[in-house]
């Protein structure tokens, strides 16, 4: 009996229960007005006939509708990813349906449903987007289609589609957006800008005619005499320079911002930076570390380097323990022999935390150009800007201002020891990191 109940695939609609309520009220009133008894019985008979007719119509075919989910093999973390559901009506008349897609539990969406009317012979499409905020495998379940009969008394449930597993990778859509902006010089819209070249590269590219703004010291007098026009030597940016992203996976990177952890922001920024470095014909590398050393990808500019970086970033997992900067220094000294720009993504919430790791940062900076990228707490900034009305709020703002001041003090402390730093917000991390890369490349720090 219980198995039979579980196998039932139809449900009564709200209209059916409303009609039942009306019949019950009529039967109650029939005790006082006997004429209503006949009306209630006629209504009950009509209701039963309507239910039977609805059941017959929606069960005329074993498979009344087909639904297929179209989704990519991978999603981009922290971006809107499109999902489509194609629905075909196999019945000879149009039907009203309600579609409920079984979304992955990581999305925490439990009320997704869409109602529409499907005409026979025409495939209808439902398009929606999902925004994952953590990497990993997301599993879609079945597509539940509820077909409502013409008389709106009964709804039939049909399970369609197949379960689908989608891997959520670091934000490759953001990577492509910044790549397009670099190629089309639309960098200022994202907070990124090209900088005036501060040094002179030694890599010769070509001899061309002088244009206004060229350095007169680059004039090639021999070529000028031959061409009867002022010719200058044109130099290109130095290539094959090494840029390595060092990603801290410690517990200080667990802090969330708009649903994403600081670690995921650092991973997204590292992917965009690695892609840009490879486009500039430089060598991109990666090293992750936490309580132990994670994955190391030696800097290179081969065709498969970006794929290696994406796969490595996708698989990064951590228990958010204290980071071992001593082990980081040892690995860098042992495995990175050529002078390289080290972009260290980490976070310090107090001057004490910085002082603990400062000896290892000084050792790293002694052998390689080191840029320490850490985060400004935007929640503290918003708290400081609010107006304090009570004594408790004044105390809270004072403590928040103290922490915000310590962040600026850390920048000065790093600068005092000859270590470059970048204090930014999680939201502007990628743009500021790319901007800093352009600046350091223009200054020929590498």
N, C-alpha and C positions, 0 to 999 in steps of 0.2 A: 504493500500500500504506500509506504513512504517513498519507495523508488518510483512509483507511478506519479506521485505528487511532484517529485523533483523533475520528472520528464515533461511536465506541462509547460508549453511554450507560449501560451496566450494569457493575456491579462485583461481585466475589465477596465474600461476608461472612466474618467471622472464623470462623463455624461451618464454612463450606466448607473453609477452610484447616486447621482442626483435624481434620476428617474425612480430608483428604488426608494430613495428618501421620500419622494413625492407620493408614491404608492402607499408607503407605511403611514404617512400623515393622513392620507385619504381614508385608510382603514380605521385609524383611530377616531377620526371625525365621524365615521359611519355609525359609531355608537350613539351619536346625537342626531345625525342626519342620515337615516338609512339609505337614502337614494345614492349616497356616495359609495356605497359598497359595490354596486354594479359598475360604477365608473372606475373604481380601483381594480376590480377583477378584469375589466376590459383592458385597462392600462397594463396590467400584469401580463395578460396574454399577448398584447402587442409588443411588450418588452421582450418576452421570450422569443417571439417570431423574429424580431429584429436581431437578437443575439445569434440565433441559428443562421439567419441569412448572412450576417457578417462573418461567422465562422466558415460557412461554405465558400464565400467569396475569397477570403484570405488564405484558405487552404486548398484552393483548386490546383495549385502547383506545389510540388515538393520544394522547389527552390524558386520563390517568387521574385527575389532580387539578388543581384550580385554586387558586391562592394570590394574594391581593391584599394589598398593604401600605397601611395607612391612616395617614397622617402629615400634620401640619399644614403650612401653607405656610411657616411660620417657626418657629424654635426660640428659646428664651430662654437667653442665655449664662449659664453657671455654675449653671443650674437643671436639675432632672430633668424631661425632656420625654418624654411617652408616645408609644410606637409600637405599633401593632397589626397583626397579620398574620391575615387570615381565610383558612381552608383548607377547601375542599369536596372530598369524596371522590366521584368519578364512577364508581367500580367498584361492582359489586353486593355486595361483601363488605367487612368492615372490614380495614384495613391498618395496619401499623406504619410510621411515617415518621420521618425525621430532617430537621429544617429548619435550614438555614444561610443566614442573611441576610448579604448583602454590605454591610457597614457602611462609612461614609466613613473614609478613611484617617486623618483628623484625630483620630478617636476612639482610634486605636491599640488596637483590640480585634480579635484575630485568632482567638479560640477560641470565638466565640459559636455555639452550636447548641442545639437543643431536640428531644427525642424525645417522641412521643406516638402514641396510637392514634386513628385517625379512622374514625368509623362512617358508612356511606352515608346520605345524606339529611339529615345534620346538619352544619352549618358550625361548625367548631372555631376558636377564637380564641386566639392567643398574644399576650400583652401584656408589653412590657418597656420600660425607660426608658434614655435616653442622656443624658449630661451633657457638653455641649461646654464647652470652656474658652477658645475663641477665636472671634472674629467671622469671618464669611465665608460662602462657599457650601459646603455639605456635600452630597456626591453619594452617594446609595444606589444600589447595583447591583441585580442580579437576586436573586430568591429561589430558592435551590437546595433542592429537595425530593427526598430519597432514599427511594424506596418499597422496602420489604423484602417479599419473597415470603412466602407462608404457610409454606413449609418452611424459611425463613430461610437460603437458600443464595445468593440473588442479590439485589442491590439496584440499582434503576433510578434514574438521575438525571433529574429533570425541571426545566427552567428556567421559572420563573413570574414574574409581575409585570413591572413596567417600571422602568427607571432613573428616579430621582427626585432632583431638586435642591432642597435646603431651605436657606433663608437663616437664619443665626444672628444675631439682633439682640441689642442690649444687653438686660439682664435686665428685661424688662417684667413678668415674674411677680413679681419682688421689688418693682417699682414698685406693682403692684396690692395686694400684701400690706401695704405701708406705707400705702397709701391707705385700705385697709379698717381698719387699726389706728387711723388718725387719725379716721375717721368713727365708730368704735365705742369710742374712748377706751381701746384696749388697747395703749397705747404703751409702758408700762413693761416688757412682756414682751420687747420688742425693744431695750431699752436706751434708749428715747426717752421723754420725759416732757413734759407741758405745764407751763409756768412761770407763776407768779403775775405778773400784769401790773404792770409797774414804772412806767409813765408813764400819761398820760391822753390818749386820742385826741381829736382835734378834730372827727371826723366824726360828726354827730348821727344817731341811728337812730330812736329812739322815746321816748315817755314811758310809764313803767310803774310799778306799785306797788313800794314799798320792800320789800326782803327783807333778812334779816339778813346782814350782811357788805358791803352797799353803802356806798360812800363818802358820808358825810352832806353833803359839799360839793356833791354833785350833786342835792340836793333841789330840786325845782321848787315854790316856795312858792305861786305863782299857781295851778298845777294842784292843789296840795294843798288850797287853800281851796275850789276848785270841787268837788272830789270827796269832800271830808271824809275823805280818807285820804292818807297820806304818799305822794307821787309823786316819782319821781326821773327825771332825764334819763339815758337810756342811750346810750352812744356805742359805735360799732363800730370794729373795727380799720381803720386807714387802708388804702385800696386803691390799685391802679394804681401801686404802688411797683415799681421796677425791680430785678431780681435777675439777674445775669449770671454764668454759670459760665465761668471761664477754665481751660482744660485744657492742662497742659504735656505735650507729646508727645516730650520730649527723652529722652536715654538713661538719665537717672536714674529714669525711669518704667518701665524694662524689667524691673526686679527682680521675680521671680516669688514668689507666695505661694499655696500650695495649688493650683498649676497655672495660676493667673490672674496676669497682669502687673498692676503697680500702675496702669498706664494703663487697663486694663479695669475695675478697681475704681473708678477715678475716673469713668469713663464711666457705669457702673451707678449710682453715687451721683448724678451730674449728672442722669440721667434721672428718678430718684425725686424729686429736689429740684425739677426743673422742673415735674413733674406736680403736686406739692404747691403750688408757687408759683401755678400757674394756678388751682388749686382755691380758693386764698385771694384770688382776683381781683387778684393782682399780675401784673406783666409778667415773663416769663421770657425770657432770651436766652442765647446761647452764643458763645464765641470759643475756637478752638483754635489752638495755636501750637507750633512747634518751632524748627528752624533758620530757618524762614520762617513767615509767618502762614498759618494754615489757613483754616477756614471761619468766617464770622461771620454769625450770625442776630440781627438787631436785636431787642431786647426788645419783646414784644407779648403780648397776651392774647386774640388772635383764636382762633376755633375750630380752625383748622388748625395752630396754633403747636406743639402737642405732636408732631404728625406730622412737622413740619419738623425738630424737634429729634431725633426718633428716627432719621430718615433720615440726618441729618448725623452723628450719633454712630456709626451703622452703618458709614459709609463712611470713617471715620477710619483712615488708614494713616500709618506713620512709619518712617523709617530709623534712629530713635533716635540722632540727632546732638545736639550741644550746643544748648540752647534760647537763643533770641535775646530776652532780656527788654527790650532797648532798642526792638526793633520792636514788642513788645507794648505798651509805654508809648505809642509814637507812634500806634498804631492806636486805643487807648483814648481818647487825648486828641482825636483827629481825628473819631472816629465816635460816641462816647458823650458827648453834651452834657448830658444830664440827670443829676442825682445818682443814683447806682446803687450797690447792694451788690455788690461784686466778690468772688466765691468762687473763689480761686485754688488749684487742685489741682496740687501739685508735690511735689518731694522734695529734701531736702538731706541728704547723708550726712556732711558736715563743715562746720565753721564757716567754712572758707575758701570753700566753695561758696556759703554764705549771704552772706558779705561781698562777693563778686563781684556779686551781684544786689541787694544792699541799697539802693544808690542809686536804682535804678529802682522798687523797692518803696516807698520813701519818697515818690517823686514820685507814684506811683499813689495812695497813702494821703492825699496832700495834697489830692486833688480828689474822691475817692470813699471811702466806707467799704470797707476792704479786709480780708478774712479769708484768711489764708494757711493752707491745709490741707496738712499733710505727715505722713509716716508714721513710726511707731515700728517699729524692726526687731525683730520678735518672736523671730527666731532668736537674736539677741543676748541677749534677756531670758531665754530658756530656757537658754542657755549660762552666763549669770551665776548662775542658780539651781542649777546642777549642782554637785556636790561635787568639788573638785579633789584628785586623789590624787598627781599627779606635778608636778615643777617646770615641765614644759612646759605642763601644764593650768593652772597658776597664772599663767604668763605670758599664755596665751590669754585667761583670764578677766579679767586686768587690762586687756588691750587692749579686750576687749568692754565692760568697765565704762567705759572712757574714751569709747568711741563713744556709749554710752547717756547718759553725762553731757553730752556735747556736744549731744545732742538737746534736753535740758532747758535747756541754756545758750542754744540758739537761740531758744527760747520767750521767755526773759528778754530777749534782745537785741532781738527784735521788739517786745516790750512797751515797752522803753525808748524806742524810736523811735515809739511811738504806733500800732503796727500790731497788729491782732488776729491771733491764731493759734489753730490747733487741731491738737494732736499726738495722733494716734489710730492704731489698728492697722487693717490692711486689712479685717479681719473686721468691725470695728465702724464702718467709715467711713460707711456710709449712715445708720445710726442716729444717730451723733454729729453728722453734718452737718445732719440734719433738726432735731435738738435745738438746735443752734446757731442755725439759722434762726428757730425759735420764740423763742429767747432774744433775739436781736437785734431781732426784730419787736416783742417785748414792751417792750424798752428804747427802741424808736423810734429806732434807730440810723440807719435809712434816711430 
